[in-house]
């Protein structure tokens, strides 16, 4: 039982939609940015002069002391006073349409397949509940350190044996997302999961369920992607600037 590289022809035979050319690069960038923004807690908070718990008494009388006039100790210019225009709790999430999410998923999967980073295997299950058994089975398939395992479902023993292996992530074909496809060195997919990946990359038929693509909020454990640059942007992304021209009224 050894893994084989998933070729473009084999992917098309499994009804996986492949994207040719540069189409979809910006969609990948938008989706990754939106997913990372959604994970931000947005809990930064500062107190204004009205919220600071200080005495409301006037520090000294208005005139006669030679000092600058002061009305309250919670003034922003005083130490321990309120903050002017400080951060407040906010929602950083961004909206991305289902069409863009599907296009980004197609593009990410296509790039990994074309790069030879997707391997297929009949099944992946450990015989005993031990991390050592899981690592031994994994080493038989690939030597990569960061591996994404995709299957239609996993046995409980496999989940528990793999939970202490930080560079490895187990995800079902229904839940794997675009960022996860980019964040690992190799992707190991079972043959049973190929059909579900084909469904997720194909265009939905009229009246299809709204829950067809569930792919936006799983943890990637801080792993860097080989397709992302040092600032977390997709390599080669960037929306071309549009030149606007104004025509005079005839």
C-alpha positions as CSV (number, residue, x, y, z in Angstrom):
1,X,0.0,0.0,0.0
2,X,2.0,2.9,-1.3
3,X,0.9,6.4,-2.4
4,X,1.0,7.5,-6.0
5,X,1.2,11.0,-7.4
6,X,-2.2,12.3,-8.6
7,X,-1.7,13.5,-12.2
8,X,-3.9,16.1,-13.9
9,X,-5.4,13.4,-16.1
10,X,-6.3,11.3,-13.1
11,X,-7.8,14.3,-11.4
12,X,-10.0,15.0,-14.4
13,X,-11.0,11.4,-14.5
14,X,-12.2,11.9,-10.9
15,X,-14.3,14.9,-12.0
16,X,-12.0,17.4,-10.3
17,X,-12.3,20.7,-12.1
18,X,-8.8,21.9,-13.2
19,X,-8.1,25.6,-13.9
20,X,-5.6,26.6,-16.6
21,X,-3.7,29.8,-16.8
22,X,-3.6,32.6,-14.2
23,X,-7.3,32.6,-13.5
24,X,-8.2,32.3,-9.8
25,X,-5.0,33.7,-8.3
26,X,-6.7,36.8,-6.9
27,X,-9.6,34.6,-5.6
28,X,-7.1,32.6,-3.6
29,X,-5.6,35.8,-2.1
30,X,-9.1,37.1,-1.2
31,X,-10.2,33.9,0.4
32,X,-7.0,33.4,2.5
33,X,-7.1,37.1,3.7
34,X,-10.8,36.7,4.6
35,X,-10.2,33.4,6.5
36,X,-7.3,34.9,8.5
37,X,-9.3,38.1,9.2
38,X,-12.2,36.0,10.5
39,X,-9.9,34.3,13.0
40,X,-9.0,37.7,14.6
41,X,-10.6,38.2,17.9
42,X,-10.8,41.9,17.6
43,X,-10.9,42.3,21.3
44,X,-8.4,45.3,21.6
45,X,-10.1,47.9,23.8
46,X,-9.1,51.2,25.5
47,X,-11.0,53.4,27.8
48,X,-12.0,56.9,27.0
49,X,-12.0,59.8,29.5
50,X,-15.7,58.9,30.3
51,X,-14.9,55.3,31.1
52,X,-11.8,55.7,33.2
53,X,-12.6,55.1,36.9
54,X,-11.1,58.3,38.5
55,X,-12.4,61.0,40.8
56,X,-14.5,63.6,39.1
57,X,-13.3,66.3,41.5
58,X,-11.4,69.3,40.1
59,X,-7.7,68.8,40.9
60,X,-7.2,72.5,41.9
61,X,-9.1,75.7,41.7
62,X,-9.4,77.4,38.3
63,X,-7.4,80.5,39.2
64,X,-4.6,81.7,41.5
65,X,-2.3,78.7,41.5
66,X,-0.1,79.6,38.6
67,X,-0.7,76.2,37.1
68,X,-2.5,75.3,33.9
69,X,-6.2,74.9,34.4
70,X,-7.4,71.4,34.9
71,X,-11.0,70.1,35.2
72,X,-10.6,66.3,35.8
73,X,-7.9,63.7,36.3
74,X,-9.3,61.5,33.5
75,X,-8.2,63.9,30.9
76,X,-6.2,62.3,28.1
77,X,-3.2,64.5,28.8
78,X,-2.9,63.2,32.3
79,X,-1.1,60.0,33.3
80,X,-3.7,57.3,33.8
81,X,-6.3,59.3,31.9
82,X,-8.4,58.2,29.0
83,X,-7.2,57.4,25.5
84,X,-8.1,59.5,22.5
85,X,-9.1,57.5,19.4
86,X,-7.9,54.2,20.8
87,X,-8.9,50.8,19.5
88,X,-12.3,49.4,20.3
89,X,-13.7,45.8,19.8
90,X,-14.5,45.3,16.2
91,X,-15.3,42.6,13.7
92,X,-12.5,42.0,11.1
93,X,-14.4,39.4,9.1
94,X,-14.8,40.0,5.3
95,X,-17.5,38.7,3.0
96,X,-16.5,36.5,0.1
97,X,-19.1,35.1,-2.3
98,X,-19.5,31.3,-2.8
99,X,-18.4,31.7,-6.4
100,X,-15.1,33.2,-5.3
101,X,-14.6,30.6,-2.6
102,X,-15.2,27.8,-5.1
103,X,-12.8,29.3,-7.6
104,X,-10.1,29.7,-4.9
105,X,-10.6,26.1,-3.9
106,X,-10.3,25.0,-7.5
107,X,-7.2,27.1,-8.1
108,X,-5.4,25.9,-5.0
109,X,-6.1,22.3,-5.7
110,X,-5.1,22.7,-9.3
111,X,-1.7,24.2,-8.4
112,X,-0.9,21.5,-5.9
113,X,-1.8,18.8,-8.4
114,X,0.3,20.4,-11.2
115,X,3.2,20.7,-8.8
116,X,3.0,16.9,-7.9
117,X,2.3,17.6,-4.3
118,X,-1.0,15.5,-4.1
119,X,-0.6,11.8,-3.4
120,X,-3.4,9.2,-3.5
121,X,-3.8,6.1,-1.4
122,X,-6.5,3.5,-1.1
123,X,-7.1,4.0,2.7
124,X,-5.3,5.3,5.7
125,X,-6.0,3.7,9.1
126,X,-3.7,2.6,12.0
127,X,-3.9,-0.9,13.4
128,X,-3.3,0.2,17.0
129,X,-3.9,3.3,19.0
130,X,-0.3,4.6,19.1
131,X,1.4,7.7,17.7
132,X,4.4,5.6,16.7
133,X,2.2,3.4,14.5
134,X,0.7,6.4,12.8
135,X,4.1,7.9,12.1
136,X,5.4,4.6,10.8
137,X,2.5,4.3,8.4
138,X,2.9,8.0,7.3
139,X,6.6,7.5,6.6
140,X,5.8,4.7,4.2
141,X,3.8,7.1,2.1
142,X,5.9,10.3,2.1
143,X,9.0,11.8,3.7
144,X,7.5,15.3,3.9
145,X,7.3,16.9,7.4
146,X,4.1,18.8,6.9
147,X,1.4,16.6,5.6
148,X,-2.4,17.1,5.1
149,X,-4.4,13.9,5.2
150,X,-7.8,14.1,3.4
151,X,-10.3,11.3,3.6
152,X,-14.1,11.0,3.4
153,X,-13.9,9.9,7.1
154,X,-11.4,8.8,9.7
155,X,-11.5,6.1,12.4
156,X,-11.4,7.2,16.0
157,X,-8.0,5.5,16.5
158,X,-6.5,7.3,13.6
159,X,-7.7,10.7,14.9
160,X,-6.3,10.0,18.4
161,X,-3.0,8.6,17.2
162,X,-2.4,11.7,15.0
163,X,-3.5,14.5,17.4
164,X,0.0,14.9,19.0
165,X,1.7,15.1,15.6
166,X,1.8,18.9,15.1
167,X,2.9,19.2,11.5
168,X,0.2,16.8,10.4
169,X,-3.5,17.7,10.0
170,X,-6.4,15.3,9.3
171,X,-9.4,16.8,7.4
172,X,-12.4,15.4,5.7
173,X,-13.0,16.1,2.0
174,X,-16.2,18.0,3.0
175,X,-14.4,20.3,5.4
176,X,-10.9,20.9,4.0
177,X,-10.4,24.6,3.0
178,X,-8.3,26.6,0.6
179,X,-5.8,27.7,3.2
180,X,-5.1,24.2,4.3
181,X,-4.5,23.1,0.7
182,X,-1.7,25.7,0.6
183,X,-0.2,25.3,4.0
184,X,1.4,21.8,3.8
185,X,4.3,20.3,1.9
186,X,2.3,17.3,0.7
187,X,-1.3,16.3,0.5
188,X,-2.3,12.7,1.0
189,X,-5.8,11.9,-0.3
190,X,-7.7,8.7,-0.1
191,X,-9.5,7.4,-3.2
192,X,-12.8,7.7,-1.4
193,X,-12.3,11.4,-0.9
194,X,-11.6,12.2,-4.6
195,X,-15.3,12.0,-5.5
196,X,-16.2,14.6,-2.8
197,X,-13.4,16.9,-3.9
198,X,-14.8,16.6,-7.4
199,X,-18.2,17.7,-6.1
200,X,-16.8,20.7,-4.4
201,X,-14.8,21.9,-7.4
202,X,-17.8,21.4,-9.8
203,X,-20.3,24.2,-10.4
204,X,-23.5,23.6,-8.4
205,X,-26.7,22.7,-10.2
206,X,-29.8,25.0,-9.8
207,X,-31.4,24.4,-6.5
208,X,-28.4,22.7,-5.0
209,X,-28.0,22.8,-1.2
210,X,-26.4,25.9,0.3
211,X,-24.2,23.8,2.4
212,X,-22.3,22.3,-0.5
213,X,-19.0,24.1,0.4
214,X,-18.1,24.2,4.1
215,X,-14.6,25.4,4.1
216,X,-13.8,28.6,6.0
217,X,-12.7,28.3,9.6
218,X,-10.4,25.4,10.5
219,X,-7.1,25.9,12.2
220,X,-3.9,25.4,10.2
221,X,-1.7,25.5,13.3
222,X,0.3,28.5,12.1
223,X,2.0,26.6,9.3
224,X,3.5,28.6,6.4
225,X,2.5,27.8,2.9
226,X,5.0,27.1,0.1
227,X,2.7,29.1,-2.1
228,X,2.5,32.1,0.3
229,X,5.2,34.8,0.6
230,X,6.6,36.0,3.9
231,X,3.8,38.4,4.5
232,X,1.1,35.8,4.1
233,X,0.1,36.8,0.6
234,X,-0.4,34.4,-2.3
235,X,2.6,34.5,-4.6
236,X,1.9,36.3,-7.9
237,X,-1.3,37.8,-6.6
238,X,-2.3,41.4,-7.0
239,X,-5.2,43.0,-8.7
240,X,-4.2,45.0,-11.8
241,X,-4.9,48.7,-11.6
242,X,-7.7,49.8,-13.8
243,X,-7.2,53.0,-15.7
244,X,-10.3,55.1,-15.8
245,X,-11.0,57.3,-18.8
246,X,-13.6,60.0,-19.0
247,X,-15.3,60.8,-22.2
248,X,-16.7,64.3,-22.9
249,X,-20.3,64.7,-23.6
250,X,-21.0,65.0,-27.3
